[in-house]
Amino acid sequence: MRGSATGRLLNDPKGGSFWYDAGAVCLDFAHSGGEGRYAVFETLHEPADLAEWLSAPPLGAVLTVPVSPADLTAARTLRQAIWEAAHARAAGQPLPTAAVAAINRAARAAPLQPALTTDTTATWAPPVRATQALSTMAREMIELLSGPLADRIRECASDNCPLVFVDSSRPGARRWCSMERCGNRHKLRALRARRTT
């Protein structure tokens, strides 16, 4: 069952990793790999990788039906659509038509259904399928893009960081994907610049 926190450990193919919280599970999913120059970050190589990603917190969708190659293809399509829509929203651009269609298509499937056990533990009602988890994330993206936080979808302020997030902080002043990563880099550059002048 989904926990209250979001975020994932992102690995750099050049080495190193950092905890990244995009503020929404659907945006965390958008950073699980990608197309083109982002293919080096791919984590969903085979159906088992998708099952593992979905079963990890905060979504915690332990699948009772095996992931098929078609499910993996649908997941990658949804992920790319979320990525494109989030970047368009962050840039103040119209949402790409194909991305909207892919998000809507995934959202049409039945979502994950919560269930309560006798020991008051929340879980997902079986059968738990990949299509349900994808639908749940697509619906979250629809709510995000059409809800009160839509104007707080942002891209990291670093010149070379494409990560997107939703700023749910009270002041709405989040600028960096992570203070530990791009925020600190910016502080160090500013400090060095002040020392040389």
C-alpha positions as CSV (number, residue, x, y, z in Angstrom):
1,M,0.0,0.0,0.0
2,R,1.2,3.5,-0.8
3,G,3.1,5.3,2.0
4,S,2.9,9.0,2.6
5,A,6.3,9.9,1.4
6,T,7.6,10.1,-2.2
7,G,11.1,9.9,-3.5
8,R,13.7,7.4,-5.0
9,L,17.4,6.9,-5.1
10,L,18.7,8.0,-8.5
11,N,21.9,6.6,-9.8
12,D,24.2,8.5,-12.1
13,P,25.8,6.2,-14.8
14,K,29.1,8.0,-14.2
15,G,29.0,7.0,-10.5
16,G,27.3,8.3,-7.4
17,S,23.7,8.4,-6.4
18,F,21.4,10.7,-4.5
19,W,17.9,10.7,-2.9
20,Y,15.5,12.6,-5.1
21,D,11.9,13.5,-4.1
22,A,9.9,14.8,-7.0
23,G,6.9,15.4,-4.7
24,A,4.6,12.9,-6.5
25,V,4.9,9.2,-7.4
26,C,4.1,9.9,-11.0
27,L,7.0,12.4,-11.2
28,D,9.3,9.9,-9.4
29,F,8.3,7.4,-12.1
30,A,9.2,9.9,-14.8
31,H,12.8,9.8,-13.6
32,S,13.1,6.0,-13.9
33,G,14.8,6.3,-17.3
34,G,14.0,7.8,-20.6
35,E,14.5,8.1,-24.3
36,G,17.3,9.6,-26.4
37,R,20.1,11.1,-24.3
38,Y,18.3,10.0,-21.1
39,A,18.5,6.3,-22.1
40,V,21.7,6.0,-20.1
41,F,19.5,6.4,-16.9
42,E,17.2,3.6,-17.9
43,T,16.2,1.3,-15.0
44,L,13.2,-0.5,-16.6
45,H,15.1,-2.9,-18.9
46,E,12.7,-5.9,-18.5
47,P,9.3,-6.7,-17.0
48,A,10.8,-7.7,-13.7
49,D,12.4,-4.3,-13.3
50,L,9.0,-2.7,-13.6
51,A,7.5,-5.1,-11.1
52,E,10.3,-4.2,-8.7
53,W,9.8,-0.4,-9.2
54,L,6.1,-0.6,-8.6
55,S,6.5,-2.8,-5.5
56,A,8.9,-0.4,-3.8
57,P,7.6,2.3,-1.4
58,P,5.8,4.6,-1.6
59,L,3.5,2.9,-4.1
60,G,4.1,-0.6,-2.7
61,A,2.1,-2.3,-5.4
62,V,3.2,-5.9,-5.1
63,L,1.9,-7.4,-8.3
64,T,-0.1,-10.6,-8.2
65,V,-0.2,-10.9,-12.0
66,P,3.2,-11.0,-13.8
67,V,4.3,-8.0,-15.8
68,S,4.2,-8.7,-19.5
69,P,6.4,-7.1,-22.2
70,A,3.3,-5.1,-23.3
71,D,3.0,-3.8,-19.7
72,L,6.6,-2.7,-19.9
73,T,6.0,-0.9,-23.2
74,A,2.9,0.8,-21.8
75,A,4.9,1.9,-18.7
76,R,7.7,3.4,-20.8
77,T,5.1,5.2,-22.9
78,L,3.3,6.6,-19.8
79,R,6.7,7.6,-18.3
80,Q,7.7,9.6,-21.4
81,A,4.2,11.3,-21.5
82,I,4.5,12.3,-17.8
83,W,8.1,13.6,-18.5
84,E,7.0,15.7,-21.5
85,A,3.8,17.0,-19.8
86,A,5.7,18.0,-16.7
87,H,8.4,19.8,-18.6
88,A,5.9,21.6,-20.7
89,R,3.9,22.7,-17.6
90,A,7.2,23.8,-15.9
91,A,8.1,25.9,-19.0
92,G,4.6,27.4,-19.2
93,Q,4.0,25.8,-22.6
94,P,0.9,24.0,-23.8
95,L,0.8,20.3,-22.9
96,P,1.9,18.1,-25.9
97,T,-1.2,16.4,-27.4
98,A,0.4,13.0,-27.7
99,A,1.5,13.1,-24.0
100,V,-2.0,14.1,-22.9
101,A,-3.5,11.2,-25.0
102,A,-1.0,8.7,-23.5
103,I,-1.8,9.8,-19.9
104,N,-5.6,9.7,-20.6
105,R,-5.2,6.2,-22.2
106,A,-3.4,4.9,-19.1
107,A,-5.9,6.5,-16.8
108,R,-8.8,4.7,-18.4
109,A,-7.8,1.4,-16.9
110,A,-9.0,0.5,-13.5
111,P,-6.7,1.9,-10.8
112,L,-5.3,0.1,-7.8
113,Q,-8.0,-0.5,-5.2
114,P,-7.2,-0.1,-1.5
115,A,-8.1,-2.9,1.0
116,L,-8.0,-3.2,4.7
117,T,-6.9,-6.3,6.5
118,T,-8.2,-7.5,9.9
119,D,-5.0,-6.2,11.6
120,T,-5.8,-2.7,10.1
121,T,-3.0,-2.8,7.6
122,A,-3.8,-1.1,4.3
123,T,-2.9,-3.0,1.2
124,W,-4.0,-3.2,-2.5
125,A,-6.9,-5.5,-3.3
126,P,-5.9,-8.4,-5.5
127,P,-5.5,-9.0,-8.3
128,V,-2.8,-6.3,-8.5
129,R,-1.8,-5.7,-12.1
130,A,0.8,-3.4,-13.6
131,T,-2.0,-1.7,-15.7
132,Q,-3.7,-0.7,-12.4
133,A,-0.5,0.8,-11.0
134,L,0.1,2.7,-14.3
135,S,-3.5,4.0,-14.2
136,T,-3.1,5.1,-10.6
137,M,0.0,7.1,-11.6
138,A,-1.7,8.5,-14.7
139,R,-4.6,9.7,-12.6
140,E,-2.2,11.3,-10.1
141,M,-0.6,13.2,-13.0
142,I,-4.0,14.3,-14.2
143,E,-4.8,15.6,-10.7
144,L,-1.4,17.3,-10.5
145,L,-1.8,19.0,-13.9
146,S,-5.3,20.2,-13.3
147,G,-5.2,20.9,-9.5
148,P,-3.9,23.6,-7.2
149,L,-0.3,22.5,-7.5
150,A,-0.1,22.7,-11.3
151,D,1.7,26.1,-11.2
152,R,4.2,24.6,-8.8
153,I,5.6,22.0,-11.3
154,R,9.1,23.1,-11.8
155,E,12.4,22.1,-13.4
156,C,15.6,22.3,-11.4
157,A,17.1,25.8,-11.6
158,S,20.5,24.3,-12.4
159,D,21.7,25.0,-15.9
160,N,22.4,21.3,-16.6
161,C,19.8,19.4,-14.6
162,P,16.5,18.4,-16.3
163,L,14.8,17.0,-13.2
164,V,11.2,18.1,-12.6
165,F,9.3,18.3,-9.3
166,V,6.2,19.7,-7.7
167,D,7.0,22.3,-5.1
168,S,4.6,21.6,-2.2
169,S,6.5,23.7,0.3
170,R,4.4,26.4,2.1
171,P,6.3,29.4,0.6
172,G,6.6,27.7,-2.9
173,A,10.2,28.7,-3.1
174,R,11.9,25.3,-4.0
175,R,14.4,25.8,-6.8
176,W,16.5,22.7,-6.8
177,C,16.0,19.1,-7.5
178,S,17.9,18.5,-4.3
179,M,19.8,20.9,-2.0
180,E,22.3,18.1,-1.5
181,R,23.0,18.0,-5.2
182,C,22.3,21.1,-7.4
183,G,21.6,23.4,-4.5
184,N,25.0,22.8,-2.9
185,R,26.7,23.1,-6.3
186,H,25.1,26.5,-6.8
187,K,26.2,27.6,-3.3
188,L,29.8,26.5,-4.0
189,R,29.9,28.3,-7.3
190,A,28.5,31.5,-5.8
191,L,31.0,31.3,-2.9
192,R,33.9,30.8,-5.3
193,A,32.7,33.7,-7.4
194,R,32.5,36.0,-4.4
195,R,36.1,35.0,-3.3
196,T,37.6,35.8,-6.7
197,T,36.1,39.3,-6.8
